[in-house]
């Protein structure tokens, strides 16, 4: 694994959608939300397996599904760890792996006593090759399934499946625990089933590793040029240049005076970022220029462009509750709601402003004290009598 990944060890960065399993799945930011986040959901995720039987090229395993929301160890580093003892409750599951072709296999998991032969739109027709002969070996730590083209190492404890090609190169890893730059979040679960207490559905969950440069095509849609890993085009050349920014420019006059001064002083600059002050009220993003301080915004962009500048605007990807847009969206019932990770209501904005104002007041004092300490060889922080 280490040879494969090196310094690019795969990590997942948390992000929220409106899916029930994503609600309250963000990282633990407060002790007051830990219990709610850990108790709202429950799961039966495979962490241990035992070989049961082989039927032709199908391999069936007894699996133990644990509630990873309850047994997660908070002592971790970049991955989830789970505390399991002889008394830890679990649910009996059945795992079946069908070796369909030399380079293809099918994985099924159920909470029943047998794996149903259900039809699935994920498979078009019967692709099984009756000529293949899958090999099976049991090692101390894992079971090994082999064909002419791939090898599956299926781990008994801390379950995961590592898939290798004929040359022994690791292709991917599936089913295992989260490897996460923010391991206090629960945005990825081991193979199993999960449920949110506020929704009636039980969801199947699975995880797999994508390495840098790898891509996924399809996901059920018609094949086309779209790469599902989100490969983007190269940004325009000017975006890699020097940006001039402050928090914030508060008027058209201030922006254009800055542009003229930069050119007069021959300071290289490609972009002026106006930041939070272009609305009627600072920080309150309503996507409209303040009419008094920023008259004729089109003219401002045009004049800046004539001097070789691009202008950048700070915007918020959410609707603040003090804006006309919020009231309109609320009336039409088109607001998407969640509780994390951002809160930009008035109370939060006031707190942030007070902190920023305090910081600006302290900076001159800290600089002065630092200079005195460096000149006299005294510690910066000391206790008085």
Beta strands, then each sheet from edge to edge (+ up, - down):
strand 1: 41-55
strand 2: 58-66
strand 3: 72-73
strand 4: 81-82
strand 5: 91-101
strand 6: 104-110
strand 7: 135-138
strand 8: 142-146
strand 9: 150-155
strand 10: 161-165
strand 11: 170-174
strand 12: 192-196
strand 13: 202-205
strand 14: 243-245
strand 15: 271-273
strand 16: 310-312
sheet 1: 6+ 5- 2+ 1- 12+ 13-
sheet 2: 3+ 4-
sheet 3: 7+ 8- 9+ 10- 11+
sheet 4: 14+ 15+ 16+
end
